[in-house]
Amino acid sequence: MYRTILLPLDGSVFSEHALPAAIEVARRSGAVLHLVHVYQPDEPWRDQEELTPYRFEGQPAHDDVYESMDRRLARRYLAWAARQAEERGARAETALLNGQDEAAARIQRYADEVGADLVVMATHGRGALSRAWLGSVADTLVREVRRPVLLVRPPGEDVRPDFDARVRFHHLLIPLDGSDEAEQAVPPAMELGEAMDARFTLLTVIPVPIPLGVMNPELMVDERERAVTSGPEPNGPAHAYLESVAERLRREGRQVDVDVVVEGDVTAAILGEAERVGADVIAIATHGRSGLSRLVMGSVAGELVRKADVPVLVYRPEPRAESRA
């Protein structure tokens, strides 16, 4: 069960769309929600330093006043966010972090300091309290941290989040490819699902290989039929693999379904399955050894984050010496 959840905010309405999800997970799991902002002072005079041999008269004092007011504004903003959480039943703490180094590195250190079990973020944002750092921060954290990151894609720039709307994660979809690395997304998905009393669907997508430059419909049908006979049937190896994983989870009391899909576009297949089963979250490892996860971070996971209408739980797996074939 979660004990500590971390939510970085950049001062924008866009970033605040991750707040309702973070509040609900923290409330249901009993975790402390840490709301953090990386303070990076905006000093416009620096743009003119190269054009002048000296700093403007009185500028240092002005800098101190400006920074003090800016920090005070940032603390008030975090206090407001904490009130939103506490008024809805979640425990919250705030931290204004100094941003002398990169924002992602500072957030990562803070996550290590507090032992964050989960990081929740909007996919990008831009606000008055900071320059546009949240998008690159999310990318960096997903690539580098060894903890799950729940990415929420807001519906639009001008849409304000509804803090009173209860976020429900009732069904998690977990794409797997047969590798140990991909399976490392299962425990984080189970933890999130248990906090939300969810059920799970394990999915394997069998890509249809079409040679470059070949547009022969008969060949495409032949390749699809070959893929079907090699895996998605109830007695096929892909289905048997998913059932073996599902059975272990069912013995632990979880509700788990399995499905195998043959589709040339892996991302489209995952999104289609999510819609078909009514999944609230897609959970996926950032990379793996073969198949689906081979190009996850470069294509599939990135596309899911950009295109999915539901949050995406991303986990970077620990490397293992050997993986399942």
C-alpha positions in Angstrom: 0.0 0.0 0.0 1.2 3.5 -0.8 2.7 5.6 2.0 4.0 8.6 0.0 2.8 10.1 -3.2 4.6 12.9 -5.0 2.9 15.5 -7.2 5.0 18.2 -8.9 3.2 21.4 -9.8 4.4 24.2 -12.0 1.8 26.8 -11.2 -0.4 26.2 -14.2 -4.0 25.1 -14.4 -2.7 22.5 -16.9 -0.5 20.9 -14.2 -3.3 20.9 -11.7 -5.3 18.3 -13.8 -3.1 15.7 -12.1 -4.3 16.9 -8.6 -7.7 15.1 -8.5 -6.1 11.7 -9.4 -3.3 12.2 -6.8 -5.8 13.2 -4.2 -8.1 10.2 -4.7 -5.2 7.7 -4.7 -3.8 9.3 -1.6 -7.2 9.3 0.1 -8.0 5.7 -0.7 -4.5 4.4 0.2 -4.0 6.5 3.3 -0.7 7.9 1.8 0.7 11.4 2.4 0.5 13.5 -0.7 3.7 15.6 -1.2 3.0 18.7 -3.3 6.2 20.2 -4.6 7.2 23.1 -6.8 10.8 23.8 -8.1 11.5 27.5 -7.7 13.5 28.8 -10.6 13.8 32.6 -10.4 13.0 34.5 -13.5 15.6 37.3 -13.8 15.0 39.3 -17.0 18.0 41.5 -16.5 20.3 38.5 -17.2 19.3 38.7 -20.9 21.0 42.1 -21.0 24.2 41.3 -19.1 26.1 40.5 -22.3 25.2 43.9 -23.7 26.4 46.0 -20.7 29.7 46.0 -18.8 28.0 46.3 -15.4 24.8 45.4 -13.6 22.1 48.1 -13.4 22.3 50.3 -10.4 20.2 49.0 -7.5 19.6 45.7 -9.3 20.8 43.4 -6.6 18.4 44.8 -4.0 15.6 44.6 -6.6 16.5 40.9 -7.2 16.2 40.2 -3.5 12.8 41.8 -3.2 11.6 40.1 -6.4 12.8 36.7 -5.3 11.3 37.1 -1.8 7.9 38.0 -3.3 8.1 35.2 -5.9 8.9 32.6 -3.3 6.0 33.8 -1.1 3.7 33.5 -4.1 4.9 30.0 -4.7 4.3 29.0 -1.1 0.8 30.4 -1.1 0.1 28.4 -4.3 1.3 25.2 -2.7 -0.8 26.0 0.5 -3.8 26.4 -1.8 -3.2 23.0 -3.5 -2.7 21.4 0.0 -6.1 22.8 1.1 -7.7 21.2 -2.0 -6.4 17.8 -0.9 -7.1 18.1 2.8 -10.7 19.3 2.2 -11.3 16.1 0.2 -9.9 13.8 2.8 -6.2 13.4 1.8 -3.2 14.3 4.0 -0.9 16.7 2.3 2.6 18.2 2.8 4.2 20.9 0.7 7.8 21.7 -0.3 9.3 24.6 -2.3 12.5 23.2 -3.8 15.4 25.3 -4.9 16.1 24.9 -8.6 19.8 25.7 -9.0 20.1 22.5 -10.9 17.6 20.9 -13.3 14.1 20.6 -12.1 13.9 16.9 -12.9 17.0 16.1 -10.9 15.8 18.1 -7.9 12.4 16.3 -8.0 14.1 13.0 -8.3 16.3 13.8 -5.2 13.2 14.8 -3.3 11.4 11.6 -4.3 14.4 9.6 -2.9 14.4 11.7 0.3 10.8 11.0 1.1 10.7 7.5 -0.3 7.9 8.3 -2.8 6.0 5.2 -3.8 4.3 6.9 -6.8 4.8 10.1 -8.8 1.7 11.7 -10.4 2.1 14.3 -13.0 0.3 16.1 -15.8 2.2 15.4 -19.1 3.2 19.1 -19.6 2.3 22.6 -18.4 3.3 26.2 -18.4 2.6 28.6 -15.6 3.3 31.9 -14.0 5.4 30.5 -11.2 7.8 28.7 -13.5 8.9 28.5 -17.1 7.7 25.6 -19.2 9.6 22.7 -17.4 6.9 20.2 -16.5 6.8 18.4 -19.9 10.6 17.8 -20.0 10.5 16.9 -16.3 8.0 14.1 -16.9 10.0 12.8 -19.7 13.2 12.7 -17.7 11.6 11.1 -14.6 10.0 8.4 -16.7 13.4 7.6 -18.2 15.4 7.7 -15.0 13.5 7.0 -11.8 12.9 3.5 -10.6 9.5 4.2 -9.3 6.1 4.3 -11.1 4.9 7.5 -12.7 1.2 8.1 -13.3 0.9 10.5 -16.3 -2.4 12.4 -16.7 -3.1 14.1 -20.0 -5.4 17.1 -19.4 -8.3 17.5 -21.8 -7.2 21.0 -22.9 -5.3 24.2 -22.1 -8.4 26.2 -21.1 -10.3 23.4 -19.2 -10.1 23.8 -15.4 -9.9 20.6 -13.3 -12.9 19.6 -11.2 -11.5 18.9 -7.8 -14.9 17.6 -6.5 -15.2 15.0 -9.3 -14.2 11.6 -7.8 -11.5 9.9 -9.9 -12.3 6.2 -10.4 -9.7 3.7 -11.5 -11.9 0.6 -11.7 -10.1 -1.3 -14.5 -6.4 -1.4 -15.4 -5.1 -2.6 -18.7 -1.5 -4.1 -18.7 0.1 -4.8 -22.0 2.7 -7.6 -21.8 5.1 -9.1 -24.4 6.4 -12.2 -22.6 9.6 -10.5 -21.2 10.6 -10.3 -17.6 11.1 -6.6 -18.0 7.6 -6.0 -19.3 6.2 -8.0 -16.4 7.8 -5.6 -13.9 5.0 -3.2 -14.7 2.6 -5.7 -13.1 3.4 -5.1 -9.4 3.0 -1.3 -9.7 -0.2 -1.8 -11.5 -1.5 -4.2 -8.8 -0.6 -1.7 -6.1 -2.5 1.1 -7.8 -5.4 -1.2 -8.6 -5.6 -2.4 -5.0 -5.8 1.1 -3.7 -8.7 1.8 -6.1 -10.3 -1.7 -5.8 -9.9 -2.3 -9.5 -9.9 -5.3 -11.8 -7.2 -6.0 -14.4 -6.9 -7.1 -18.0 -3.6 -8.5 -19.3 -3.0 -7.9 -23.0 -0.6 -9.2 -25.6 -0.5 -7.6 -29.1 0.8 -9.7 -31.9 2.0 -7.3 -34.6 1.3 -8.2 -38.2 4.6 -8.0 -40.0 4.2 -6.4 -43.5 7.3 -6.1 -45.6 8.2 -2.5 -46.6 6.8 -1.4 -49.9 4.4 -4.3 -50.1 0.7 -3.3 -50.4 -0.7 -6.7 -51.6 -4.0 -7.2 -49.8 -3.6 -11.0 -50.2 -0.2 -10.9 -48.5 -1.6 -8.8 -45.6 -4.3 -11.4 -45.1 -1.8 -14.2 -45.2 0.4 -12.5 -42.6 -2.6 -11.9 -40.4 -3.8 -15.5 -40.6 -0.2 -16.7 -39.9 -0.1 -14.5 -36.8 -3.5 -15.8 -35.6 -2.5 -19.4 -35.9 0.7 -18.8 -34.0 -0.7 -17.1 -30.9 -4.1 -15.6 -30.1 -6.1 -18.8 -30.1 -7.1 -20.0 -26.6 -4.6 -22.8 -26.9 -1.9 -20.6 -28.5 1.4 -19.7 -26.8 0.5 -16.0 -26.3 -2.8 -16.9 -24.6 -1.2 -19.6 -22.5 1.5 -17.1 -21.4 -1.1 -14.5 -20.3 -3.1 -17.2 -18.4 0.0 -18.3 -16.5 0.6 -14.7 -15.3 -3.1 -14.2 -14.6 -3.4 -17.4 -12.6 -0.6 -16.3 -10.2 -2.5 -13.0 -9.7 -5.9 -14.7 -9.3 -4.4 -16.9 -6.5 -3.7 -13.6 -4.7 -7.4 -12.7 -4.9 -7.3 -10.4 -7.9 -9.8 -10.2 -10.7 -7.8 -10.7 -13.9 -8.9 -11.2 -17.5 -6.6 -11.9 -20.5 -6.8 -11.0 -24.2 -4.6 -11.4 -27.3 -5.0 -9.1 -30.2 -3.5 -9.3 -33.7 -2.9 -5.9 -35.1 -0.3 -4.1 -37.2 -0.5 -0.9 -35.1 0.4 -1.9 -31.5 -0.6 1.5 -30.0 -4.0 1.4 -31.8 -4.5 -2.1 -30.6 -3.8 -1.1 -26.9 -6.1 2.0 -27.2 -8.8 -0.1 -28.8 -8.6 -2.7 -26.1 -8.7 -0.1 -23.4 -11.9 1.3 -24.9 -13.4 -2.1 -25.4 -12.9 -3.2 -21.8 -13.5 0.2 -20.3 -10.0 0.6 -18.8 -9.4 3.6 -16.6 -5.6 3.3 -16.7 -3.0 1.7 -19.0 0.0 0.4 -17.1 3.2 -0.3 -19.2 6.9 -0.8 -18.7 9.1 1.7 -20.4 11.3 -0.9 -22.2 11.8 -4.6 -22.4 13.8 -7.2 -24.3 11.5 -8.1 -27.2 8.2 -7.7 -29.0 5.9 -4.9 -27.7 8.4 -3.5 -25.2 11.3 -3.3 -27.5 10.3 0.1 -28.8 8.1 1.1 -26.0 9.7 4.4 -24.9 10.5 5.4 -28.4 7.1 4.8 -29.8 4.4 2.8 -27.9 4.6 4.3 -24.5 5.1 7.8 -25.9 2.2 7.4 -28.2 0.0 6.1 -25.4 0.8 9.1 -23.3 0.0 11.5 -26.2 -3.1 9.7 -27.5 -4.8 7.9 -24.5 -7.9 9.5 -23.0 -7.0 7.7 -19.7 -3.9 8.1 -17.5 -0.9 6.0 -18.3 1.1 4.3 -15.5 4.7 4.0 -16.7 7.4 2.1 -14.9 11.1 1.7 -15.8 12.0 -1.9 -15.0 15.2 -3.1 -13.3 17.6 -4.7 -15.8 17.8 -8.5 -15.5 20.5 -10.7 -16.7 18.2 -13.2 -18.4 14.7 -12.8 -19.8 12.0 -15.2 -21.0 12.2 -16.0 -24.7 
